[in-house]
């Protein structure tokens, strides 16, 4: 199982900017429509689809998943 860590938003941004990580938005479709902000470039995967779509994510970078 992949290692799970918590990192600060600033650390997440630094890793994405350095192309060391990607961001996966797992908030969910209803919440996506209600939110007024989003992480630029984030890949959106509904929580119930994450297990099925995990294989689509690049392996060469860390995965930073977030939800609200």
N, C-alpha and C positions, 0 to 999 in steps of 0.2 A: 504494500500500500504506500502511496506517495506520502512524504513527510508533510505535515500540516503545521504551519506557523502563522502567527499574526505579525503584520508589519504595519508601520505607520503609513498614512497617505503620502507623505514626503518620500519615504523609502520606496514605496510602490512606484511613484512617478519617476524617481531616479533610475530604477531598474528597467522600466519601460523605455525611458529616454535613451538608456544605454543598450537597448535591444537585448536585454538579458531576461525579459519577462513579457508575457502577454496578460491582458486583463479579460476575464470572463465575467460578464454580468449575468447573474443567476436570480435576479429579482423576480422575474415572471412577467408574462405579457400584460396582465391587467395593471400591474404596478408600472410597467414601462410607459403605458399610456398616461398614467396619472403623474409621473415624475416630471419635473421641469428641468432636470439636469441629467447628464449622462457622461460617462467617461469617454472621451474621444478615442475612437479606434477599438473600443471594447467589443468582444464577440458576445452576442446575446444568445444564451441557451436557457430555456425554461428549466426550472429545478427538476421537474418530472422527466425531462429529456436528457439530463446531464449524463446519467449512466450509459445511455445508448449512444450519445454523441461524443463521449470522452475521447474516442479514437480519432476524431477529426482534428483534435488540437495538436499543434506542433510539439514535438518532443525535445527540440533543441533549446527551448526556453522554459523558465519557470512559469507556472500558471498561478496567477493571482485572481482568485474568485472573490466576488463580493455580492452582497445583498443588503437590503435595508430592513 
